[in-house]
Amino acid sequence: MEAAASCRPTVLVTNDDGIDAPGLQYLVQHLVAVDRYRVLVCAPDVDNSGVSHSITWIRAVCAKKVEISGASAYAVSGTPADCASLGISGKLFSGFVPDLVVSGINIGNNCGYHVVYSGTIAGAREAFLNGVPSIAISYDWVGGKSSLQDLKLAAKVCLPMINAVLTELKNKTYPKGSFLNVDVPTDVTNHKGFKITKQGKYMKRIGWKQTNSSSPGLESYQTANIDRSTVVDAEMDVDSAPLQDQILFKRVISPLHYEEKEDEGTDYRSLKNGNITITPLGALSVSEIDDVSYFKDWLGHLVDFPTSPSLL
């Protein structure tokens, strides 16, 4: 039995919604239930939505052992990138280095420009930067339509893809130049299958409004319109009065979003058409080809604008 277990591929699960988030819990439950993987969990101890690829440098992070049936799990006082980095380091799990990192399942899609803000994407990207194959998974939650059952089903429908990646890794045929960003459609029961897509330019507009409360909100930048009471149990901090001469502002989501006319091959358009989108991503965003040509031409004209002391 021990020999068989040691031959199992090791999957590390992380996220940005926090270790108690239902998306992570359902994903781990499904991975454990198929009885084919050694499952490790290293995730933030609190919600870290929208922190992008920030890391902890000045202070130490605390890793606390937590109970998740069938998995070895730690809650970490750090960011998603911290968790992925620590989880693949071999320092936390008695020398085990995962074959694959899966970050998610995030509540809210991560299409278009939102990959810049997303802690979910950062967890997968951090693993990729360190040579460990990775997948970020998000579910396109829509308030008033989505339920926890949809989130659970989103975890289930992604299992064949996870297994396919692990098979390619075992056969040493998996490409090393990218990691995968996966988005599952709102109506996951009637999804139209997996589709390889490219990153588009979709983005929710994020603004500001003045507030009298310094208490943290329960919603993230992606899920501001979600009834969070149906997702997680949490307590609001007691409102604290603002200090004199202190003006408080909070982030708000605009009902409008930015989305240029894009072809059917982009992540957001394909997701809204009902596909489970798989978007290969690199470490950095790639500039538009037309812009590269423009700047090459622009560089040649710099000699027309010599620097003189009068301009400094």
Protein Blocks (a to p, Z undefined) as FASTA:
>chain_A
ZZmmmmpccdddddfeojklmklmmmmmmmmmnopaccdddddfbdcehkljadcfkbcc
dddddddehiacddddbdfklmmmmmmnommngoiacfbdcedjdedddehjllmmpmkl
mmmmmmmmnopacddddddddehkacfklmmmmmmmmmmmmmmmmmmmmnopacfkbccd
ddddfklmlcgbjadddddfbdcdddddddfbfbdcfbdfklmmpcfklmbgcddddddd
ddehiacddddddfbdcdddddfkbmklmmmnopacdddddfbdcddfklmmmmmmmmmm
mmmmccdfklZZ
